[in-house]
Structure formats: structure tokens, C-alpha cells
């Protein structure tokens, strides 16, 4: 069985999946959100996305965009470790790791100096792509 090719989907199928993700993310009455938590699962900040939540780019990614380019208010100081993306009515879209833009996290914060956040400051979403 090791001679079988790896399963892959067509570009058209990949595009349809991204369109479905975009539609689901925006299915609530308001914009979808990404809540960022520290390792102890304490909420640090909630990033509100645009509606639609992003745009599908040429190479086959959904590029997420934050509603406020200046960032969202950080509630509690801490190091962001995980993120939960949900519709505005609370349906889970996805969850993953948080890194800065130099890292390989699913959700990326702007910059390359880690994920330390400070209460009262602003958190800005970096280039975050969904495949």
C-alpha cells in the first residue's frame, strides 16, 4: 500500500471548501471573532474580523482580515498560546496555535517578537491564512 499516491483534491474542490468556510464564518448576525488565550486558557483578547471575514487569494488561501486595523483592546496581560475562531453566534469554526508572523501558528499576531500581550494595549492580527 505504500506505493499509493497521497490523496489530493483538485483546485476547484479546494476553492469550494474555502468558499464554504467563508460563508460559514460569516453566517452569524455579526462578524466572526478569534479569541486568544494563554496556556492556562485565560482569555486575553478577542479579535473581531471583517464581514466577510477575509478574501480568497490566488494561491488558494483564505486571508483573514481584522475589522479594526489598529487592533482590539487587550483585556489581560499574558502570552497568547491558542486561538478559537467562532461565528458571532458562538459556533466553532476552528482552533489552533498562536504565534507571531515569524512562527508557524494557525493564527498570527503582527510582528516577530513573540506573542506577549499587555492589558490596555492593542492586539493586531498578522497575516493569517486558512488553507
C-alpha positions as CSV (number, residue, x, y, z in Angstrom):
1,X,0.0,0.0,0.0
2,X,2.9,2.4,0.4
3,X,3.0,2.8,-3.4
4,X,-0.3,4.5,-3.5
5,X,-0.2,8.3,-4.2
6,X,-1.0,10.8,-1.5
7,X,-4.7,11.8,-1.6
8,X,-5.1,15.3,-3.0
9,X,-8.1,17.4,-4.1
10,X,-8.5,19.5,-7.2
11,X,-8.1,23.2,-7.2
12,X,-11.8,23.6,-7.9
13,X,-12.6,21.5,-4.8
14,X,-10.1,23.4,-2.7
15,X,-11.8,26.7,-3.8
16,X,-15.3,25.3,-3.0
17,X,-14.1,24.4,0.5
18,X,-12.7,27.9,1.1
19,X,-15.9,29.5,-0.1
20,X,-17.9,27.2,2.3
21,X,-15.6,28.2,5.2
22,X,-16.0,31.9,4.3
23,X,-19.8,31.5,4.2
24,X,-20.0,29.6,7.5
25,X,-17.7,32.0,9.3
26,X,-20.0,34.9,8.2
27,X,-23.3,33.0,8.9
28,X,-23.9,34.7,12.2
29,X,-25.6,38.1,12.5
30,X,-22.3,39.9,13.2
31,X,-18.7,39.4,12.2
32,X,-16.8,36.3,13.4
33,X,-14.2,36.5,16.1
34,X,-10.9,34.9,17.2
35,X,-10.5,34.7,21.0
36,X,-6.9,34.4,22.1
37,X,-6.0,32.5,25.3
38,X,-2.8,31.9,27.3
39,X,-1.6,28.4,28.2
40,X,-3.8,28.4,31.3
41,X,-6.8,29.1,29.0
42,X,-7.4,32.6,30.3
43,X,-9.0,34.9,27.7
44,X,-6.5,37.7,26.7
45,X,-8.3,39.4,23.8
46,X,-11.0,38.9,21.2
47,X,-10.2,39.9,17.7
48,X,-13.2,40.9,15.6
49,X,-12.9,40.2,11.9
50,X,-14.4,42.0,9.0
51,X,-17.6,40.7,7.4
52,X,-16.8,39.0,5.1
53,X,-14.0,37.7,7.3
54,X,-11.4,37.8,4.6
55,X,-10.8,37.1,1.0
56,X,-9.8,34.1,-1.0
57,X,-6.4,34.7,-2.6
58,X,-5.0,33.4,-5.8
59,X,-2.8,30.6,-4.4
60,X,-5.9,29.0,-2.7
61,X,-5.9,30.5,0.8
62,X,-8.5,32.4,2.8
63,X,-6.7,35.5,4.2
64,X,-8.4,36.7,7.4
65,X,-8.8,40.4,8.0
66,X,-9.3,42.2,11.3
67,X,-12.2,44.8,11.4
68,X,-10.1,47.4,13.2
69,X,-6.7,47.8,11.6
70,X,-5.5,49.5,14.8
71,X,-6.2,46.3,16.8
72,X,-8.6,45.2,19.5
73,X,-8.2,46.0,23.2
74,X,-6.2,43.5,25.2
75,X,-8.1,42.7,28.4
76,X,-5.5,40.7,30.4
77,X,-1.7,40.6,30.1
78,X,-0.2,37.2,29.1
79,X,1.4,35.2,26.3
80,X,-1.1,34.2,23.7
81,X,-0.9,30.4,23.1
82,X,-4.1,29.3,21.4
83,X,-7.0,30.8,19.4
84,X,-10.6,29.9,18.9
85,X,-12.3,31.2,15.8
86,X,-16.1,31.3,16.1
87,X,-19.1,32.7,14.3
88,X,-20.8,35.7,16.0
89,X,-23.4,33.4,17.4
90,X,-20.8,31.1,19.0
91,X,-20.4,28.2,16.6
92,X,-16.9,26.9,16.4
93,X,-15.1,27.4,13.1
94,X,-11.6,26.3,14.2
95,X,-9.0,26.4,16.8
96,X,-5.2,26.4,16.7
97,X,-1.9,27.7,17.9
98,X,-0.9,31.4,18.1
99,X,2.5,32.7,17.0
100,X,4.0,35.9,15.7
101,X,4.4,36.2,11.9
102,X,7.8,34.5,12.0
103,X,6.2,31.4,13.5
104,X,4.1,28.6,12.1
105,X,1.0,29.1,14.1
106,X,-2.5,28.9,12.7
107,X,-3.3,32.4,14.0
108,X,-0.6,35.0,13.7
109,X,-0.1,38.2,15.6
110,X,1.6,41.2,13.8
111,X,5.3,41.4,14.3
112,X,8.2,39.0,15.0
113,X,8.8,39.5,18.8
114,X,6.6,36.7,20.2
115,X,3.0,36.6,21.5
116,X,3.3,38.6,24.7
117,X,0.3,40.9,25.1
118,X,-0.2,43.7,27.6
119,X,-3.5,44.7,29.1
120,X,-4.7,48.1,27.7
121,X,-2.7,47.6,24.5
122,X,-4.0,46.6,21.1
123,X,-3.6,43.2,19.5
124,X,-3.3,43.2,15.7
125,X,-3.8,40.1,13.6
126,X,-0.9,39.4,11.4
127,X,-1.1,37.6,8.0
128,X,-3.3,34.7,8.9
129,X,-4.2,32.3,6.1
130,X,-6.6,29.3,6.1
131,X,-6.0,26.5,3.6
